[in-house]
């Protein structure tokens, strides 16, 4: 009868409002959980029967779905380079075991670090997925565990030494030949630089300039004999020489050079090129490197293209997920890119513990790619995404659920009183 039906309708109301309170309580409990997305209860009515000519009679309500709300949470700066937050659509991908299942999982919680093996991991030790880079910094197309904690920078041997300098046109011509054993007396001007061999060993090189005539000079590059094949420790060994000529306007007209650098234990010979600028004979201005003006000899710029090996000293992560490593030798290069996954129905992902989600049939398969592409959001480094739970809204929902529970309790109480009255008719 309809009175019994009203009892069941009231019970269904109690159940659905209880479930609503459970969901609200879960939201409130996770109000400070990084990357948490709130859930809302989606109710639907239940139909018990259709009465011919009198419409339909309902049997209360049911919980249709606990629906996740994927709105963006606010970002909070942390200063930790490996803390990541997503601005927009997508989730980070981590791989590991959870609840006895080894698979890829998905999360908005970007609290990452580097483990003892050099892998980028989340707080549960799961490895962050992405695209690694080779030793040249080229990003590969294979998705896998990101590992960069043990990265090193390979040495690069010096090949070119670039100088921008002026040689004093009023300097005296030195008649005596250049003497490597007494270079300061047999030259007019000197400068020095550090060069590197193929092993990354540093060699101090001194370049001596000697005026040989009006508008003509020669240079001699010396280094300690201890570092070169056949050299004597403590005695300078010549590893490069050449000539330069200048016109009446102080422009470099032409130059010649040769090198004989044979470092111990490294690649031999190692060619060294002196870049003195582009001479007028070669079609240049003749003033972009060496010049000969009537002013003091001085170097305004010096550089060389080699470096020693280096250890990883820090990382920076760009908006597209590129992990740029800084090394102790001053070099930087990409170490990899963090992957981002999107789903056709991300609100249908299955929740698992530790701020993780798993793909389901309803959510669709993950589409994994780079941040900022294919509708994926960008990455903010040194920041974390806060929960999108709004406490004020949850408290209002709590009041509504409480009132709904009380009202359904009244339905049951009223139906009980009417049934009691019906039973009393028998007396």
C-alpha positions in Angstrom: 0.0 0.0 0.0 1.0 3.7 -0.4 1.8 4.1 3.3 4.4 1.4 3.1 5.7 3.0 -0.1 6.1 6.3 1.7 8.2 4.5 4.3 10.6 3.3 1.6 10.6 6.7 0.0 11.6 8.3 3.3 14.3 5.6 3.8 15.8 6.4 0.3 15.8 10.0 1.2 17.7 9.3 4.4 20.3 7.2 2.4 20.9 9.7 -0.3 21.2 12.6 2.1 23.6 10.5 4.2 25.7 9.8 1.1 25.6 13.5 0.4 26.9 14.2 3.9 29.7 11.6 3.4 30.8 13.4 0.2 30.6 16.8 1.8 32.7 15.4 4.7 35.3 14.0 2.3 35.5 17.4 0.5 36.0 19.3 3.8 38.6 16.7 5.0 40.6 17.4 1.8 40.2 21.2 1.8 44.0 21.4 2.2 45.0 18.4 0.0 47.3 19.4 -2.9 45.6 19.0 -6.2 42.4 17.6 -4.8 39.2 18.0 -6.8 35.9 18.2 -5.0 33.0 15.8 -5.5 29.3 16.5 -5.6 26.4 14.2 -5.1 24.2 13.9 -8.2 20.7 12.6 -7.2 18.0 11.1 -9.4 14.5 10.0 -8.7 13.3 6.4 -8.6 10.0 5.2 -10.2 8.2 2.3 -8.5 5.2 1.9 -10.7 2.9 3.4 -13.2 -0.8 3.6 -12.3 -3.1 3.2 -15.3 -5.0 6.5 -15.9 -3.4 8.0 -12.8 0.2 8.8 -13.7 3.3 7.4 -12.0 4.2 6.9 -8.3 7.8 7.5 -7.3 9.8 5.5 -4.8 12.1 8.3 -3.5 15.6 9.2 -4.7 19.0 7.5 -5.4 22.6 8.6 -5.8 23.1 8.7 -9.6 26.8 9.6 -9.4 29.5 11.1 -7.2 30.7 13.6 -9.8 34.1 15.2 -9.6 34.4 18.9 -10.3 37.6 19.6 -12.1 37.8 23.4 -11.8 41.2 25.0 -11.4 42.6 25.3 -7.9 44.6 28.4 -6.9 48.4 28.2 -7.2 50.7 28.8 -4.2 54.4 29.5 -4.8 56.8 27.2 -2.9 60.2 28.2 -4.2 61.0 24.5 -4.7 62.1 24.0 -8.4 60.6 20.5 -8.5 57.2 21.5 -7.2 54.9 21.6 -10.3 51.4 22.8 -10.9 49.2 22.6 -14.0 47.4 25.6 -15.2 44.6 24.3 -17.3 43.6 20.8 -18.5 45.6 17.7 -17.9 47.3 15.6 -15.2 50.8 14.4 -14.5 51.7 10.8 -15.2 53.4 8.6 -12.7 54.3 4.9 -12.9 54.4 2.4 -10.0 52.5 0.1 -7.8 49.3 1.1 -5.9 46.9 -1.2 -4.1 48.7 -4.2 -5.7 48.4 -2.9 -9.2 51.4 -1.7 -11.2 50.4 0.7 -13.9 50.4 4.4 -15.0 48.5 6.7 -12.6 47.4 10.3 -13.0 47.6 13.2 -10.5 47.4 16.9 -10.1 49.7 16.7 -7.1 53.0 18.0 -8.3 55.1 17.5 -5.2 58.1 15.9 -6.9 61.7 15.2 -5.9 64.7 13.1 -7.1 65.3 9.7 -5.5 68.6 8.0 -4.7 68.8 6.5 -8.2 68.3 9.9 -9.9 64.7 9.4 -10.9 62.0 12.1 -10.6 59.4 10.7 -8.2 56.3 11.7 -6.3 55.9 11.5 -2.5 54.9 7.8 -2.8 58.1 7.0 -4.8 56.3 6.6 -8.1 58.4 7.6 -11.1 57.2 10.7 -13.1 56.8 10.0 -16.8 58.2 12.1 -19.6 60.6 12.4 -22.5 64.3 12.2 -21.7 67.1 14.0 -23.5 70.4 12.7 -24.9 73.8 14.1 -24.1 73.4 16.9 -26.6 70.1 18.0 -25.1 67.9 16.6 -27.9 64.5 15.5 -26.6 63.6 11.9 -27.5 60.1 10.8 -28.5 59.9 7.8 -26.2 57.8 8.1 -23.1 59.4 6.7 -20.0 60.7 7.3 -16.5 62.4 10.7 -16.1 66.0 10.3 -14.8 68.3 13.2 -14.5 69.7 13.3 -11.0 73.0 11.6 -12.1 73.4 13.8 -15.2 76.8 15.1 -16.0 78.1 17.6 -18.6 80.8 16.1 -20.9 83.9 18.2 -21.5 84.4 20.0 -24.8 87.9 20.6 -26.2 88.7 24.2 -27.1 88.9 24.8 -30.9 88.6 28.6 -31.3 90.0 31.4 -29.2 88.5 34.7 -30.0 90.2 38.0 -29.2 89.1 41.6 -29.7 92.1 43.8 -28.9 94.2 46.7 -30.0 97.9 46.5 -30.6 99.8 49.8 -30.1 100.9 51.2 -33.4 103.6 53.3 -31.7 105.2 50.2 -30.1 108.9 49.6 -30.8 110.0 47.0 -33.2 111.8 44.2 -31.3 114.9 43.1 -33.3 115.7 40.0 -31.2 113.8 36.8 -32.2 111.1 35.6 -29.9 112.4 33.5 -27.0 109.9 31.1 -25.3 112.3 31.0 -22.3 112.2 34.8 -22.0 108.8 35.8 -23.6 108.2 39.1 -21.8 111.5 40.6 -23.0 111.0 39.5 -26.6 107.4 40.6 -27.0 105.4 43.9 -26.8 102.2 42.7 -25.2 100.6 39.6 -23.7 97.3 38.2 -22.6 96.2 34.8 -21.3 93.3 32.4 -21.5 92.4 28.9 -20.3 91.9 26.2 -22.9 90.6 22.6 -22.4 91.7 19.4 -24.0 89.3 16.4 -24.9 89.5 15.1 -21.3 88.4 18.5 -19.9 91.8 19.2 -18.5 92.5 22.9 -18.2 95.7 24.4 -19.7 96.8 28.0 -19.1 97.8 29.5 -22.4 99.6 32.8 -22.8 99.5 34.7 -26.1 102.5 37.0 -26.7 102.3 39.7 -29.5 105.6 40.9 -31.0 105.9 43.8 -33.5 108.2 42.9 -36.4 107.9 46.0 -38.5 105.6 48.9 -39.6 102.1 47.4 -39.5 103.3 43.8 -39.0 103.1 41.6 -35.9 103.4 38.0 -34.9 102.0 36.1 -32.1 103.2 33.1 -30.1 101.0 31.0 -27.8 102.8 29.2 -24.9 101.7 26.8 -22.2 103.4 24.9 -19.4 105.3 21.9 -20.8 104.0 19.7 -18.1 100.7 19.4 -19.9 101.9 18.6 -23.4 103.6 15.8 -25.2 107.4 16.1 -25.1 107.3 19.2 -22.8 109.3 19.9 -19.7 107.4 20.8 -16.5 107.9 24.4 -15.5 109.1 25.4 -19.0 106.9 27.1 -21.5 106.2 25.2 -24.7 104.9 26.9 -27.9 101.6 25.5 -29.1 100.7 28.1 -31.7 102.1 30.9 -33.8 101.1 33.3 -36.6 101.4 36.7 -38.2 99.2 39.7 -38.7 99.4 42.8 -40.9 97.6 46.1 -40.7 97.0 49.0 -43.1 97.5 52.7 -42.5 94.1 53.0 -40.9 94.8 50.3 -38.3 92.6 47.7 -40.0 93.6 44.0 -40.0 94.6 43.3 -43.6 95.6 39.6 -43.4 96.8 36.9 -40.9 98.4 33.5 -40.9 98.5 30.9 -38.1 99.4 27.4 -37.2 99.0 25.3 -34.1 100.8 22.3 -32.5 98.9 21.5 -29.3 99.4 17.9 -28.2 98.0 17.5 -24.7 99.0 14.6 -22.6 96.6 11.6 -22.6 94.1 13.5 -24.8 93.3 13.8 -28.5 96.4 14.7 -30.4 96.9 17.0 -32.2 94.2 19.4 -31.0 93.7 22.1 -33.6 93.5 25.7 -32.1 92.2 28.5 -34.3 92.8 32.2 -33.3 89.8 34.3 -34.3 91.2 37.8 -34.7 88.2 39.1 -36.7 87.6 39.2 -40.4 90.4 40.8 -42.3 89.9 43.2 -45.3 91.4 40.6 -47.6 88.7 38.1 -46.5 86.0 40.7 -47.2 85.6 42.0 -43.7 85.9 45.4 -42.0 89.2 44.6 -40.4 88.1 46.2 -37.2 85.9 43.6 -35.6 88.8 41.8 -33.9 92.4 43.0 -33.8 93.2 46.6 -34.7 96.4 48.6 -34.7 95.7 52.2 -33.4 98.1 54.6 -31.7 96.8 53.8 -28.2 97.8 51.4 -25.5 97.7 47.7 -26.3 94.7 46.2 -24.5 92.2 43.3 -24.8 88.5 44.3 -24.7 87.1 40.8 -25.2 88.4 37.3 -25.0 86.6 33.9 -25.2 87.1 30.3 -26.1 84.7 27.5 -26.9 85.8 24.7 -24.6 84.9 23.6 -21.1 85.7 21.0 -18.4 83.3 18.3 -17.3 80.6 19.3 -14.8 78.2 17.9 -12.3 74.5 18.8 -12.1 74.1 21.7 -9.7 70.4 22.7 -10.3 67.4 22.5 -12.5 64.7 24.8 -13.8 61.5 23.7 -15.4 59.8 25.8 -18.2 56.1 26.2 -18.9 56.3 23.5 -21.6 57.8 21.0 -19.1 61.3 21.2 -20.3 63.8 20.4 -17.5 66.9 22.5 -18.0 69.9 21.4 -16.0 72.7 23.8 -14.8 76.2 22.3 -14.3 79.2 23.2 -12.2 81.1 24.0 -15.4 78.7 26.8 -16.3 76.9 24.9 -19.0 73.2 24.3 -19.3 71.2 21.8 -21.4 67.8 20.2 -21.5 67.5 17.0 -19.5 64.0 16.0 -20.5 60.3 17.1 -20.6 57.5 16.3 -18.2 54.6 14.6 -19.8 50.9 15.7 -19.4 47.9 13.4 -19.9 44.4 14.4 -20.9 41.1 12.4 -21.0 37.9 12.7 -23.0 36.0 12.4 -19.7 38.4 13.2 -16.9 35.6 13.4 -14.3 35.1 9.6 -14.8 38.6 8.7 -13.6 38.6 6.2 -10.7 40.0 7.7 -7.5 42.7 5.7 -5.7 44.6 6.7 -2.6 47.6 9.1 -2.4 46.0 11.8 -4.7 46.1 9.4 -7.6 43.5 8.5 -10.3 43.3 5.5 -12.7 41.8 5.3 -16.2 38.5 3.6 -16.6 36.3 2.6 -19.6 34.1 5.7 -18.9 37.1 8.1 -18.8 38.7 6.9 -22.0 42.4 6.2 -22.6 45.0 8.8 -21.7 46.3 11.1 -24.4 49.8 11.8 -23.4 51.9 14.7 -24.8 53.7 17.9 -24.0 52.3 20.7 -21.8 50.8 23.6 -23.8 49.9 21.3 -26.8 46.7 19.5 -27.8 44.6 21.4 -25.3 46.9 20.5 -22.4 47.6 23.2 -19.8 51.0 24.8 -19.0 53.2 23.9 -16.2 54.1 26.4 -13.4 57.4 25.4 -11.7 58.0 26.3 -8.0 54.3 26.2 -7.3 51.5 23.8 -6.2 47.8 23.7 -7.0 45.6 23.9 -4.0 42.4 22.0 -3.5 39.4 23.5 -5.3 37.1 22.9 -2.3 35.3 26.0 -1.2 34.5 25.6 2.5 31.6 28.2 2.5 29.9 26.3 -0.3 30.4 23.0 1.5 28.9 24.3 4.7 25.8 25.5 2.9 25.5 22.1 1.2 25.9 20.5 4.7 22.9 22.5 6.0 20.9 21.5 3.0 21.7 17.8 3.4 20.9 18.0 7.1 17.5 19.6 6.5 16.8 17.0 3.8 17.7 14.2 6.2 15.4 15.7 8.9 12.6 16.1 6.4 12.8 12.5 5.3 12.8 11.4 8.9 9.5 13.3 9.3 8.1 11.4 6.3 9.0 8.1 8.0 7.6 9.3 11.3 4.3 10.5 9.8 3.9 7.3 7.8 4.5 5.3 11.0 1.8 7.3 12.9 -0.7 6.7 10.1 0.0 3.0 10.1 -0.4 2.9 13.9 -3.8 4.6 13.4 -4.7 2.1 10.8 -3.8 -0.8 13.1 -5.9 0.7 15.9 -9.0 0.5 13.7 -9.1 -3.3 14.4 -9.7 -2.8 18.1 
